[in-house]
Amino acid sequence: MKKTETKNIDLEKLVFSKTSPRTIIEKFNSADPDFIELCSSVKQHGVIQNILVRPAGKKFEIVDGERR
C-alpha cells in the first residue's frame, strides 16, 4: 500500500486531468470566472475537503475532487 500524505500546494501548481470523466471541467482555465471564483473561495476558506493529486512534471494533476 502506498503512503498517503497531506500537504499544501500552491493553486498555481494545479492542473486538471485530461482523463477526467467530467467534461465540464475542460472549460476551466486561469481566466474563467468560475475558476477564479473557485480559487478565491479556496484562498478565503481553505480547502474544506482534501483533493487527490499526482505529480505531473513541476505541477500536480487533480485526480479526484476538482470541485471541492
N, CA and C atoms as an extended XYZ file, in Angstrom:
204
Properties=species:S:1:pos:R:3:atomname:S:1:resname:S:1:resid:I:1 pbc="F F F"
N         0.840       -1.178        0.000 N   MET     1
C         0.000        0.000        0.000 CA  MET     1
C         0.886        1.243        0.000 C   MET     1
N         0.538        2.210       -0.825 N   LYS     2
C         1.318        3.439       -0.911 CA  LYS     2
C         1.018        4.349        0.267 C   LYS     2
N         2.024        5.092        0.656 N   LYS     3
C         1.884        6.049        1.745 CA  LYS     3
C         1.067        7.251        1.263 C   LYS     3
N         0.116        7.671        2.082 N   THR     4
C        -0.684        8.846        1.782 CA  THR     4
C        -0.217        9.973        2.682 C   THR     4
N        -0.067       11.152        2.116 N   GLU     5
C         0.320       12.295        2.925 CA  GLU     5
C        -0.504       13.506        2.527 C   GLU     5
N        -0.645       14.400        3.452 N   THR     6
C        -1.378       15.632        3.216 CA  THR     6
C        -0.394       16.786        3.239 C   THR     6
N        -0.469       17.654        2.221 N   LYS     7
C         0.376       18.840        2.215 CA  LYS     7
C        -0.301       19.942        1.421 C   LYS     7
N         0.135       21.149        1.673 N   ASN     8
C        -0.399       22.309        0.959 CA  ASN     8
C         0.357       22.489       -0.350 C   ASN     8
N        -0.394       22.786       -1.407 N   ILE     9
C         0.178       23.013       -2.732 CA  ILE     9
C        -0.365       24.332       -3.254 C   ILE     9
N         0.490       25.154       -3.822 N   ASP    10
C         0.048       26.424       -4.400 CA  ASP    10
C        -0.961       26.154       -5.512 C   ASP    10
N        -2.016       26.966       -5.552 N   LEU    11
C        -3.056       26.797       -6.574 CA  LEU    11
C        -2.494       26.867       -7.981 C   LEU    11
N        -1.462       27.671       -8.174 N   GLU    12
C        -0.869       27.829       -9.498 CA  GLU    12
C        -0.214       26.547       -9.997 C   GLU    12
N         0.032       25.598       -9.093 N   LYS    13
C         0.684       24.343       -9.475 CA  LYS    13
C        -0.314       23.234       -9.808 C   LYS    13
N        -1.610       23.529       -9.708 N   LEU    14
C        -2.624       22.519      -10.008 CA  LEU    14
C        -3.050       22.585      -11.468 C   LEU    14
N        -3.204       21.422      -12.073 N   VAL    15
C        -3.724       21.326      -13.439 CA  VAL    15
C        -4.822       20.270      -13.452 C   VAL    15
N        -5.806       20.451      -14.318 N   PHE    16
C        -6.891       19.491      -14.429 CA  PHE    16
C        -6.445       18.303      -15.263 C   PHE    16
N        -6.958       17.146      -14.924 N   SER    17
C        -6.636       15.919      -15.638 CA  SER    17
C        -7.348       15.888      -16.985 C   SER    17
N        -6.636       15.516      -18.011 N   LYS    18
C        -7.240       15.375      -19.337 CA  LYS    18
C        -8.073       14.096      -19.429 C   LYS    18
N        -7.906       13.189      -18.465 N   THR    19
C        -8.648       11.930      -18.465 CA  THR    19
C        -9.843       11.964      -17.518 C   THR    19
N       -10.144       13.126      -16.958 N   SER    20
C       -11.267       13.261      -16.031 CA  SER    20
C       -12.572       12.944      -16.747 C   SER    20
N       -13.463       12.181      -16.083 N   PRO    21
C       -14.758       11.900      -16.708 CA  PRO    21
C       -15.669       13.127      -16.752 C   PRO    21
N       -15.325       14.164      -16.015 N   ARG    22
C       -16.120       15.395      -16.014 CA  ARG    22
C       -15.710       16.253      -17.201 C   ARG    22
N       -16.512       16.266      -18.231 N   THR    23
C       -16.163       17.047      -19.420 CA  THR    23
C       -16.335       18.539      -19.188 C   THR    23
N       -17.178       18.933      -18.252 N   ILE    24
C       -17.388       20.355      -17.989 CA  ILE    24
C       -16.104       21.028      -17.498 C   ILE    24
N       -15.243       20.288      -16.869 N   ILE    25
C       -14.002       20.848      -16.344 CA  ILE    25
C       -13.122       21.373      -17.472 C   ILE    25
N       -13.244       20.826      -18.665 N   GLU    26
C       -12.417       21.264      -19.782 CA  GLU    26
C       -12.579       22.751      -20.080 C   GLU    26
N       -13.704       23.345      -19.697 N   LYS    27
C       -13.918       24.762      -19.978 CA  LYS    27
C       -13.109       25.667      -19.058 C   LYS    27
N       -12.616       25.150      -17.948 N   PHE    28
C       -11.900       25.977      -16.994 CA  PHE    28
C       -10.506       26.320      -17.496 C   PHE    28
N       -10.130       27.546      -17.271 N   ASN    29
C        -8.763       27.984      -17.480 CA  ASN    29
C        -8.518       29.126      -16.501 C   ASN    29
N        -7.336       29.640      -16.441 N   SER    30
C        -6.999       30.637      -15.431 CA  SER    30
C        -7.766       31.943      -15.582 C   SER    30
N        -8.389       32.183      -16.723 N   ALA    31
C        -9.160       33.407      -16.929 CA  ALA    31
C       -10.668       33.171      -16.785 C   ALA    31
N       -11.087       31.926      -16.602 N   ASP    32
C       -12.504       31.593      -16.495 CA  ASP    32
C       -13.073       32.126      -15.180 C   ASP    32
N       -14.186       32.866      -15.218 N   PRO    33
C       -14.767       33.426      -13.991 CA  PRO    33
C       -15.103       32.371      -12.931 C   PRO    33
N       -15.582       31.188      -13.352 N   ASP    34
C       -15.892       30.131      -12.379 CA  ASP    34
C       -14.624       29.621      -11.701 C   ASP    34
N       -13.558       29.491      -12.465 N   PHE    35
C       -12.289       29.037      -11.902 CA  PHE    35
C       -11.731       30.088      -10.945 C   PHE    35
N       -11.834       31.359      -11.318 N   ILE    36
C       -11.366       32.448      -10.462 CA  ILE    36
C       -12.167       32.461       -9.159 C   ILE    36
N       -13.486       32.245       -9.263 N   GLU    37
C       -14.332       32.197       -8.066 CA  GLU    37
C       -13.933       31.029       -7.167 C   GLU    37
N       -13.671       29.874       -7.770 N   LEU    38
C       -13.241       28.710       -7.007 CA  LEU    38
C       -11.926       28.992       -6.286 C   LEU    38
N       -10.961       29.568       -6.985 N   CYS    39
C        -9.669       29.899       -6.374 CA  CYS    39
C        -9.843       30.908       -5.249 C   CYS    39
N       -10.701       31.893       -5.446 N   SER    40
C       -10.967       32.899       -4.426 CA  SER    40
C       -11.561       32.248       -3.173 C   SER    40
N       -12.492       31.326       -3.384 N   SER    41
C       -13.108       30.624       -2.263 CA  SER    41
C       -12.078       29.807       -1.490 C   SER    41
N       -11.201       29.128       -2.213 N   VAL    42
C       -10.160       28.331       -1.559 CA  VAL    42
C        -9.210       29.238       -0.782 C   VAL    42
N        -8.854       30.379       -1.370 N   LYS    43
C        -7.979       31.314       -0.671 CA  LYS    43
C        -8.635       31.850        0.600 C   LYS    43
N        -9.934       32.121        0.532 N   GLN    44
C       -10.651       32.694        1.668 CA  GLN    44
C       -10.951       31.652        2.746 C   GLN    44
N       -11.433       30.480        2.343 N   HIS    45
C       -11.900       29.482        3.305 CA  HIS    45
C       -10.971       28.282        3.450 C   HIS    45
N       -10.028       28.142        2.538 N   GLY    46
C        -9.194       26.947        2.522 CA  GLY    46
C        -9.933       25.820        1.827 C   GLY    46
N        -9.281       24.688        1.723 N   VAL    47
C        -9.917       23.508        1.135 CA  VAL    47
C       -10.643       22.800        2.262 C   VAL    47
N       -11.944       22.720        2.144 N   ILE    48
C       -12.755       22.124        3.187 CA  ILE    48
C       -12.612       20.607        3.167 C   ILE    48
N       -12.417       20.058        1.998 N   GLN    49
C       -12.239       18.624        1.847 CA  GLN    49
C       -11.027       18.411        0.933 C   GLN    49
N       -10.155       17.509        1.336 N   ASN    50
C        -8.938       17.275        0.557 CA  ASN    50
C        -9.245       16.809       -0.861 C   ASN    50
N        -8.315       17.108       -1.761 N   ILE    51
C        -8.387       16.587       -3.118 CA  ILE    51
C        -7.220       15.625       -3.312 C   ILE    51
N        -7.322       14.794       -4.302 N   LEU    52
C        -6.274       13.829       -4.618 CA  LEU    52
C        -5.534       14.315       -5.853 C   LEU    52
N        -4.217       14.408       -5.761 N   VAL    53
C        -3.402       14.854       -6.891 CA  VAL    53
C        -2.258       13.880       -7.105 C   VAL    53
N        -1.644       13.987       -8.283 N   ARG    54
C        -0.434       13.203       -8.554 CA  ARG    54
C         0.559       14.132       -9.252 C   ARG    54
N         1.843       13.876       -9.068 N   PRO    55
C         2.847       14.724       -9.715 CA  PRO    55
C         2.690       14.683      -11.233 C   PRO    55
N         2.854       15.853      -11.843 N   ALA    56
C         2.806       15.986      -13.301 CA  ALA    56
C         3.886       16.984      -13.689 C   ALA    56
N         5.108       16.512      -13.782 N   GLY    57
C         6.233       17.408      -14.047 CA  GLY    57
C         6.458       18.308      -12.844 C   GLY    57
N         6.437       19.622      -13.065 N   LYS    58
C         6.613       20.576      -11.968 CA  LYS    58
C         5.273       20.983      -11.354 C   LYS    58
N         4.191       20.403      -11.846 N   LYS    59
C         2.848       20.716      -11.356 CA  LYS    59
C         2.225       19.464      -10.755 C   LYS    59
N         0.954       19.571      -10.365 N   PHE    60
C         0.220       18.446       -9.809 CA  PHE    60
C        -1.110       18.328      -10.532 C   PHE    60
N        -1.401       17.137      -11.038 N   GLU    61
C        -2.642       16.878      -11.755 CA  GLU    61
C        -3.723       16.476      -10.754 C   GLU    61
N        -4.897       17.081      -10.860 N   ILE    62
C        -6.010       16.739       -9.989 CA  ILE    62
C        -6.608       15.415      -10.448 C   ILE    62
N        -6.596       14.426       -9.555 N   VAL    63
C        -7.112       13.113       -9.866 CA  VAL    63
C        -8.573       12.998       -9.411 C   VAL    63
N        -8.870       13.567       -8.258 N   ASP    64
C       -10.223       13.480       -7.709 CA  ASP    64
C       -10.495       14.691       -6.829 C   ASP    64
N       -11.700       15.238       -6.939 N   GLY    65
C       -12.107       16.337       -6.070 CA  GLY    65
C       -11.938       17.708       -6.670 C   GLY    65
N       -11.988       17.813       -7.991 N   GLU    66
C       -11.725       19.109       -8.650 CA  GLU    66
C       -12.722       20.188       -8.286 C   GLU    66
N       -13.889       19.844       -7.782 N   ARG    67
C       -14.870       20.870       -7.402 CA  ARG    67
C       -15.014       21.016       -5.886 C   ARG    67
N       -14.049       20.511       -5.135 N   ARG    68
C       -14.141       20.621       -3.672 CA  ARG    68
C       -13.646       21.949       -3.213 C   ARG    68
